[in-house]
């Protein structure tokens, strides 16, 4: 019955690119190619030009993350509209082309050895409202590409806090504090970790996760995000 209904809806409302309306998929290859990858010779927190891809020395004290890889700039209209449709319009199939941006950017770096992939968790209530965790869908495509282990249960979001996007920097730090817990610290010890999320602003959410992972004995902790807002 589901397949029949889907076929009817696809006939009445055919799938087309959100940007150029080309039929076939929600983000066509031509429009995806217009999302320019961000220069990785910039500090991901302050954008300062540097010789390598790591966080600069001035920003090192602000985060527990060893590296933050940002794929593109949120100001790109195609990317911005695609992320919005992915998260809020229930277009889950967009996880595939969006994850390709993560894959292409990661391939430009010296990869971590045998990383464990962990998507940023949503609170259960928010995930039920949305119907899925967008970071988890991205993480699954990414992990499959590089044949990495993925775990969606180690980090648990215990607080259904306010949306970070609605807060200033100081409020974000307070809002996200003690938001996450680790369920099985033994799975973290001596592991290289890659956290997956869609958008970063101040980095408070990822840093809060990194603090817990570091305390649990993680070796190196990276984050890969689609865009910086």
N, C-alpha and C positions, 0 to 999 in steps of 0.2 A: 504493500500500500504506500509506504514512504517513497519507494522508487517511482511509482506511478505519479504521485503528487509532485515529486521533484521534476519529473519529465514534463508535466503540464506547465509548471511554473517556469521552467527553463524555456519552454516554447513561447509562453506569453511574455515573460520578462527575460530575454536572453542575456547571458553573462557578457559584460563588456568592460573594457578598461575604464577605470574611474577617471582617468585623465584625458584620454583622447577618444574614448568611446569605440575603439576597435573591438569587434566581437571576439569572444573566445576565452578571455580571462580578465580578472579584475585589475591586474597590472601587467601590461604587455611588455615584451623585451625592449622595445624601443623607448618606452617611458622609463623603465627601470635603468636603462643605460644613461638617462639624463640625471640620475642621482649621483653626483660626483662624490667619490670617496674623499674623506677628510685627510689632510696631510698629517701623517703620523710623526712628523718631526716637530710637533708642537706639544707642549705640556697639556694634558687633557683637562687640567683644572684651571690654569691661568692663560693658556694659549701661547706661552712664551716659546719662541723658536729655540731649538736645541739640536744637538748632534745625534741623539738617539731617540728611542720611542718611550722611554720611561718617564715617570713623574719627575719634574724638576726638583732641585734641592730646596728651593724656597717653599714648595708645596708639600714636601715630604712629611713634615710634621702635622699636616692637616688630615692625613688619611692612613689607615692600616693596610690599604691596598698596595701591592707592589707595582701594579700597572693597571691602567684603564684604557681600553681600546675603544675609541669612538668612531663609528663607521662614517657618519656624514653629519651635516649641519641641519638642524631642525628648520632653519629658514627656507630650505628647499621646499617649494610648494607641493611638488609631487610627493615627496616623502612625508611631509606633514599631513596631507590629506589621506595618504595611504595608511599611516599609523592610526589616524583617527577612525577611519573606517574599520580597520582591523580590531581595534579595542572596543569601540562603542556601537558599531553597526553589525557586529556579529559575523564579520566576513573572515572566518577562520582560515580559509584557503590562502589568505594573504601571508600566512606564516612562511610559506615556501619561498616566494620571491624576496621577502624581507630578510629571511635567514641567509639568503644568498649574499646579501651585503655584508653580513657578519663573516661568512665563510671567505669571501674575497679579501676582506680586510685582514682577517687572521692569517691568511696565506702569505701576506706581505711581511709578517713578523717571524722571529725565531720562536717556534712554538714551545709551549711547556711540555715537559715529559710526562706522559700518562696522566693527563689531568682528569679530575672528577668534575663533571658539569652539574652545577646547581642553579636552577632558575629562582629568581626572587619570588617568594611565596606570597599569595594573596590571603587575606583572612577568609575563612570559610564562608562567611555571610556574603562578602563581596564577590567571591568566586561563584557562588550560587546565583547572585543577581546578574552577573555578566554571562555566566554559562561556561566559562573556561578561564584559564590563566594564560594570558598572552605570552608571558615570559617562558612558561613551560612549553608551549607550542614551538616557539623559536628554538629553545634549548634542545628539543627532540630532533629537529632537522639538523641542527649544528652537530650534535653528538653522533648522529648516524653518519654524517659526512666524514667525520674524522675517526669513526669507530671508537668513541670514548664512552666510558661509563657515565651514566646520568643517574642522579638520585633526587627525587622530588619530595622526599619525606624527612631528610635530615634537618632542614631548617623549617621551623613552624612559626607562623605569624599568630601570636596569641592576643594581640590587641587590634581591634577594628578601629584604627585611628583615623583622624581626618585626612583628606587628600593633601599630600605634600604640596601640590601645585598651587593650593589656595593660601599658602603660608609664606612668610619671609624667612630669611636664613636662620635667624635665632629661633623662631617658632618651629621650624623644621627639626632642629636638633632636639628640642623638648618633645615634640610630637612623636618622633621615631624612637626615643629612648626606651629601652626594655621592651621593644615591640616584638622581637624574635627570640626564640629559644632553640637550642639544639637537642634533638631527641636521642641521638646515638653518637657520642663524642668519639668512640673508638674507631668509627669509620672515617674520621677526619685526620687522625694522627699521621704525620709525615706525608700527607697527601698534597699534591698541587691541585689547586682549586680554580675553576673558572666560573664566576658568577655571570648569569645572563639576565639582562633587563632591556626594556625597550627605550626609555628616555632617561637621561641624567640631567639634573639642574645644578644642585650644589654638591651632590654625591653623598648626602647624609644617609640615605637609605642603604646604599651599598656599603658605606663605611661602618654602619651599625652591624651589618651582617659579617663584615670582615673582622670586626673586633671579637665577635663570638668564635669565629672559625680560628682565628689566631690563638685565642685562649685555649681552644680545644686541641691545639698542636698542629695546625695546618702548616705546611712548609712554605709554599708561595701562594699568594691569592691575587688573581687577576679578575678584572671585570670586562665584559664586552657588551656594549650598548649600541643601539641603532643610531641614536642621535643625541646631541647636546642642545638643550633648550636654553 
